[in-house]
Structure formats: structure tokens, C-alpha cells
């Protein structure tokens, strides 16, 4: 992949290599997310049952995972479980653990930390079956991650589901593992980092780059186009200023447990702020403006459809 980018002609007025990688990562993530979602629908059947709310076809919610939905970094939680299963040496976790401490203390992601973590993670999974990672992810979610879900954020996600909207996770965590979290929580699916695979085994290379920053925004935009979503009716949630590109795409942006930079951006732009890390605002779980409008719009659409059927 690096060689392919190196051979591409560069225009001083065109996108940078970083932007090209982010776009490729976003498109690959949307492809993988919809493929996994369609496969699950095929297994389960598409009939949601009579108790399901009327579907709101043009609105959706997008949730960052680390420190927004899950306390801490989900990839580190998965790594702990993999180390316990001798997937790699426990000593290999020392560097990752230190980066996790910095993340928990500062609430910020570091690009150099993410780059080195990416290379180490890819070396671990090279040659491994993709199905194996997903299977282990199921076990590790139940053992470690299930108890680290923020109840307040989970309640917000459920509000969107109850309004008949799609709910997608958007994370730098590998898409196979992110999809495990989404499935366990009953969400629509997950946009995550795509590791290249051939014949069902990881090659040790990424498709584009980790899903981060501009990559997340491109993934959301790509999925919205393919699903026929109106981004002005969509809502996005994150804790990190790195996700401002994604938050800026939608009609309603909500800062959840925000780092200091995102808190400042949210105040300046009038975005809603929720903090579930203390008891100050944890009890205040209301319906964001776009969700309220979206639910109303969905109810109207459903009423019109029922009227036409009569």
C-alpha cells in the first residue's frame, strides 16, 4: 500500500497523501461495515417483528467508541484479552498500557502513539484468520468490555434505535472487533479500521490507514450516500477534538466526556455537551434536538404511510 501511494503523481493543488489514505480508509470501512451488516441480516432474516418501531430511513446516529461509549481504549481492552490467550506476549502490552494511561489522563489521542500501535497490532495479526479475531472478540467483550460501557451513552444510542434510526459505531478499532461491540449492544453496525485480508487471512497491511480524523468523516459520508441518509438529520457523538471533522458533517453534534479542546470547540459552536465521568450530568439524559426532530419526522412519515395503505 505504501508503494502504491509513493508511485502516485503529486499535484500541489491535489489532496495530500494523508488525505488520500484517509479517503481510502473511509471507503474501505463503509464497504466492510455494510458487508458485515448485510451478512448478519441474511443470517437473522430481515423481519424485525411487529414490536419494532417504524423505520426512519433518512436519519442515523454515529458514535465514537473510545471514552465516548467505552471507558478507555477498546483496542487495549481487546489486547488484554488476546494476551491472556497467548495471542502475543504480555510484555508487549507494556508500551500500549503506557499510551492508555496517557489517554485516560489527558483524554487525547497521540498520532505517533497511534502509528506505532498500528504497526505492532498488524504484526500480531499477520497470517491470522479473520474469523478467529471476530470469535475471540466475542469472548473478550463479555469478559472485559461489557462492564466498561457508559450507561448514559448507551441510553442515548437506545433513544435513536427506539426512534427507528440506524446507529453506527465509528472507531479506529479494527472493524471485526468494533462490529462485535455493535452486535452485542444491538446497534446497526460499525465503521472501523480495515486490515487487508486475502483468502480469509490478514496480510499485515492496512487498507488506507487507521480510521481516524478525516478518515472517520469520509466513512460516515460514504455510508450516508450508500444508505440514503440525510446528514442534516443525523447526530454524531465523540469525546475527542480529533473527531471534529465527523462532528461537523451532521446536523447535530454532541460532545460526550469531551477532552479540553473539544469542550472549547463545542462551546464555541453551540454543540451539546454531556459528561458521564462524574455525577454532575450523568442523570441528565434527554433527547438531542436532531433526534427529537428526527423522531417526529419518522412518526409523520409512518402516519402518512399508514394513511396511504388505508
C-alpha positions as CSV (number, residue, x, y, z in Angstrom):
1,X,0.0,0.0,0.0
2,X,2.8,2.4,0.9
3,X,4.4,1.6,-2.5
4,X,1.2,2.4,-4.3
5,X,0.9,5.8,-2.7
6,X,4.6,6.5,-3.4
7,X,4.0,5.9,-7.2
8,X,1.0,8.2,-7.4
9,X,1.7,11.6,-9.1
10,X,1.5,14.5,-6.8
11,X,-0.2,17.8,-7.6
12,X,0.5,20.8,-5.4
13,X,-3.3,21.5,-5.7
14,X,-4.4,18.0,-5.1
15,X,-5.1,16.0,-1.9
16,X,-2.1,15.2,0.3
17,X,-1.0,11.6,0.9
18,X,-2.6,11.7,4.3
19,X,-5.9,12.8,2.8
20,X,-5.7,10.0,0.2
21,X,-5.1,7.4,2.8
22,X,-7.9,8.8,4.9
23,X,-10.3,8.6,2.0
24,X,-9.3,5.1,1.1
25,X,-9.7,4.1,4.8
26,X,-13.1,5.6,4.9
27,X,-14.4,4.0,1.8
28,X,-13.0,0.6,2.9
29,X,-14.6,1.0,6.3
30,X,-18.0,1.7,4.7
31,X,-17.6,-1.3,2.4
32,X,-16.7,-3.6,5.3
33,X,-19.4,-2.2,7.6
34,X,-22.2,-2.7,5.1
35,X,-20.9,-6.2,4.1
36,X,-20.9,-7.3,7.7
37,X,-24.3,-5.8,8.3
38,X,-25.8,-7.5,5.2
39,X,-24.3,-10.8,6.2
40,X,-25.9,-10.6,9.7
41,X,-29.3,-9.6,8.1
42,X,-29.0,-12.7,5.9
43,X,-28.4,-14.9,8.9
44,X,-31.1,-13.5,11.1
45,X,-33.8,-12.6,8.5
46,X,-34.9,-9.1,7.7
47,X,-38.3,-9.3,9.6
48,X,-37.8,-7.1,12.7
49,X,-41.1,-8.2,14.1
50,X,-44.3,-6.4,15.0
51,X,-42.8,-4.7,18.0
52,X,-40.1,-2.8,16.1
53,X,-40.6,1.0,15.8
54,X,-41.4,2.5,12.4
55,X,-38.1,2.9,10.5
56,X,-36.8,6.4,9.9
57,X,-35.0,5.9,6.7
58,X,-33.0,9.1,6.4
59,X,-31.7,9.7,9.9
60,X,-29.0,7.9,11.8
61,X,-26.6,8.3,14.8
62,X,-22.8,7.9,14.7
63,X,-21.0,7.1,18.0
64,X,-17.2,7.2,18.6
65,X,-16.2,4.3,20.9
66,X,-13.2,5.1,23.0
67,X,-14.1,7.2,26.1
68,X,-17.4,8.0,24.4
69,X,-19.2,4.7,24.6
70,X,-16.5,2.6,26.3
71,X,-14.3,3.7,29.2
72,X,-10.8,3.9,27.9
73,X,-9.4,2.5,24.6
74,X,-11.3,-0.5,23.3
75,X,-8.3,-1.8,21.4
76,X,-6.3,-2.0,24.6
77,X,-9.1,-4.0,26.3
78,X,-9.2,-6.4,23.4
79,X,-5.3,-6.6,23.5
80,X,-5.5,-7.6,27.2
81,X,-7.8,-10.5,26.3
82,X,-5.7,-11.6,23.4
83,X,-2.5,-11.5,25.6
84,X,-4.3,-13.7,28.2
85,X,-4.9,-16.2,25.4
86,X,-1.2,-16.2,24.4
87,X,-2.0,-14.4,21.2
88,X,1.1,-12.4,21.9
89,X,3.4,-11.8,24.9
90,X,2.1,-10.0,27.9
91,X,5.3,-7.9,27.9
92,X,4.2,-6.5,24.5
93,X,1.4,-4.7,26.4
94,X,3.7,-2.5,28.4
95,X,4.1,0.1,25.7
96,X,0.4,0.0,24.9
97,X,-0.6,0.3,28.5
98,X,1.5,3.4,29.0
99,X,-0.2,5.0,26.0
100,X,-3.5,4.1,27.6
101,X,-2.5,5.8,30.8
102,X,-1.7,9.0,28.8
103,X,-5.0,8.7,27.0
104,X,-7.0,8.3,30.3
105,X,-5.2,11.2,32.0
106,X,-5.2,13.6,29.1
107,X,-8.3,12.4,27.2
108,X,-6.3,12.9,24.0
109,X,-5.0,10.6,21.3
110,X,-1.5,11.0,20.0
111,X,-0.7,10.4,16.3
112,X,2.8,9.0,16.9
113,X,1.4,6.6,19.6
114,X,-1.3,5.5,17.2
115,X,1.2,4.9,14.4
116,X,3.4,2.7,16.5
117,X,0.4,0.9,17.9
118,X,-0.8,0.3,14.4
119,X,2.4,-1.3,13.3
120,X,2.6,-3.5,16.4
121,X,-1.0,-4.6,16.1
122,X,-0.6,-5.5,12.4
123,X,2.5,-7.6,13.2
124,X,0.4,-9.6,15.7
125,X,-2.4,-10.4,13.3
126,X,-0.5,-11.1,10.1
127,X,-1.3,-14.5,8.9
128,X,-4.2,-15.0,11.4
129,X,-7.7,-15.9,10.1
130,X,-10.2,-13.0,10.2
131,X,-12.8,-15.3,11.6
132,X,-10.5,-16.1,14.6
133,X,-10.2,-12.5,15.5
134,X,-14.0,-12.0,15.5
135,X,-14.6,-15.1,17.5
136,X,-12.0,-14.1,20.2
137,X,-13.6,-10.6,20.2
138,X,-16.9,-12.0,21.2
139,X,-15.3,-13.7,24.2
140,X,-13.2,-10.7,25.2
141,X,-16.2,-8.3,25.0
142,X,-18.1,-10.5,27.5
143,X,-15.2,-10.8,29.9
144,X,-13.8,-7.2,29.8
145,X,-15.7,-4.6,27.7
146,X,-19.3,-5.3,28.7
147,X,-18.7,-3.7,32.2
148,X,-17.0,-0.7,30.7
149,X,-19.9,0.7,28.7
150,X,-21.0,4.1,29.7
151,X,-24.7,3.7,30.7
152,X,-25.5,7.3,29.7
153,X,-24.1,6.9,26.2
154,X,-25.8,3.5,25.9
155,X,-29.1,5.2,26.7
156,X,-28.6,7.8,24.0
157,X,-27.9,5.1,21.5
158,X,-31.1,3.3,22.5
159,X,-33.1,6.5,22.0
160,X,-32.1,6.6,18.4
161,X,-32.9,2.9,18.0
162,X,-36.3,3.5,19.6
163,X,-36.9,6.3,17.0
164,X,-36.3,3.7,14.2
165,X,-32.9,5.2,13.3
166,X,-29.7,3.4,12.3
167,X,-27.0,3.5,15.0
168,X,-23.4,3.1,13.8
169,X,-20.1,3.0,15.8
170,X,-17.2,4.8,14.2
171,X,-13.8,3.9,15.6
172,X,-10.1,3.3,14.9
173,X,-10.5,-0.2,16.4
174,X,-10.4,-3.0,13.7
175,X,-13.8,-3.3,12.1
176,X,-14.1,-7.0,13.1
177,X,-13.8,-6.1,16.8
178,X,-15.9,-2.9,16.5
179,X,-18.7,-5.0,14.9
180,X,-18.6,-7.3,18.0
181,X,-19.4,-4.3,20.2
182,X,-22.2,-3.1,17.9
183,X,-23.7,-6.6,17.7
184,X,-23.6,-7.1,21.5
185,X,-25.4,-3.7,22.0
186,X,-28.0,-4.4,19.3
187,X,-26.8,-1.5,17.2
188,X,-26.9,-1.4,13.4
189,X,-23.2,-1.9,12.8
190,X,-19.7,-0.4,13.0
191,X,-17.3,1.6,10.9
192,X,-13.7,0.6,11.8
193,X,-10.2,0.2,10.6
194,X,-9.9,-2.3,7.8
195,X,-6.9,-4.6,7.8
196,X,-6.2,-6.2,4.4
197,X,-7.0,-9.9,4.1
198,X,-6.5,-12.5,1.4
199,X,-8.3,-15.9,1.4
200,X,-9.6,-15.2,4.9
201,X,-6.3,-14.3,6.5
202,X,-4.8,-11.0,7.4
203,X,-1.8,-9.8,5.3
204,X,-0.4,-7.5,7.9
205,X,-1.3,-4.4,5.9
206,X,-4.0,-1.8,6.2
207,X,-6.4,-0.6,3.5
208,X,-5.5,3.0,3.5
209,X,-4.8,3.8,7.2
210,X,-6.4,3.6,10.6
211,X,-9.9,5.1,10.7
212,X,-9.2,8.4,12.4
213,X,-9.9,12.1,11.9
214,X,-10.6,12.8,8.3
215,X,-11.0,9.0,7.7
216,X,-13.9,8.8,10.0
217,X,-15.6,11.8,8.3
218,X,-15.2,10.2,4.9
219,X,-16.5,6.8,6.2
220,X,-19.6,8.5,7.6
221,X,-20.2,10.5,4.4
222,X,-19.7,7.4,2.2
223,X,-22.1,5.3,4.3
224,X,-24.7,8.1,4.3
225,X,-24.6,8.2,0.5
226,X,-25.0,4.5,0.1
227,X,-27.8,4.3,2.8
228,X,-29.7,7.3,1.5
229,X,-29.2,9.2,4.8
230,X,-29.7,13.0,5.1
231,X,-26.7,14.1,7.2
232,X,-28.5,17.2,8.3
233,X,-30.9,14.9,10.2
234,X,-28.1,12.8,11.6
235,X,-26.4,13.0,15.0
236,X,-22.7,12.3,15.9
237,X,-21.2,11.8,19.3
238,X,-17.5,11.9,20.4
239,X,-15.1,12.7,23.2
240,X,-12.1,13.9,21.1
241,X,-11.2,17.0,19.2
242,X,-9.8,14.7,16.5
243,X,-13.4,13.9,15.6
244,X,-14.4,17.5,14.8
245,X,-14.4,16.6,11.0
246,X,-17.0,13.9,11.7
247,X,-19.0,16.0,14.1
248,X,-19.1,18.9,11.7
249,X,-20.7,16.7,9.0
250,X,-24.0,16.2,10.8
251,X,-27.0,18.3,11.8
252,X,-26.4,17.8,15.5
253,X,-23.0,17.2,17.2
254,X,-22.8,16.1,20.8
255,X,-19.6,16.1,22.9
256,X,-19.5,13.2,25.3
257,X,-16.9,13.2,28.1
258,X,-15.0,15.8,25.9
259,X,-11.3,16.5,26.1
260,X,-10.4,20.1,26.8
261,X,-10.0,21.0,23.1
262,X,-13.4,19.5,22.1
263,X,-15.1,21.2,25.0
264,X,-13.9,24.5,23.8
265,X,-15.0,23.8,20.2
266,X,-18.4,22.6,21.4
267,X,-18.9,25.8,23.4
268,X,-17.9,28.0,20.5
269,X,-20.2,26.2,18.1
270,X,-23.1,25.7,20.4
271,X,-22.9,21.9,20.5
272,X,-24.4,20.0,23.3
273,X,-22.0,18.6,26.0
274,X,-22.6,15.5,28.1
275,X,-20.2,14.3,30.8
276,X,-20.8,10.9,32.3
277,X,-17.4,10.7,34.1
278,X,-18.9,12.3,37.2
279,X,-22.3,12.6,38.8
280,X,-22.8,16.2,37.6
281,X,-24.6,15.5,34.4
282,X,-24.9,11.7,34.3
283,X,-28.6,11.9,35.3
284,X,-29.4,14.4,32.5
285,X,-30.2,12.1,29.6
286,X,-32.5,13.9,27.3
287,X,-33.2,13.6,23.6
288,X,-30.9,15.8,21.5
289,X,-32.6,18.3,19.2
290,X,-32.0,16.4,16.0
291,X,-33.2,13.2,17.4
292,X,-36.4,14.8,18.6
293,X,-36.9,16.3,15.2
294,X,-36.0,13.0,13.5
295,X,-38.4,11.0,15.7
296,X,-41.1,13.5,14.8
297,X,-40.3,13.3,11.2
298,X,-40.3,9.5,11.3
299,X,-43.6,9.4,13.1
300,X,-45.1,11.7,10.4
301,X,-43.7,9.5,7.6
302,X,-45.1,6.4,9.3
303,X,-48.5,8.1,9.7
304,X,-48.6,9.1,6.1
305,X,-47.7,5.6,5.0
306,X,-50.4,4.1,7.2
307,X,-52.9,6.6,5.8
308,X,-52.0,5.6,2.2
309,X,-52.3,1.9,3.0
310,X,-55.9,2.6,4.1
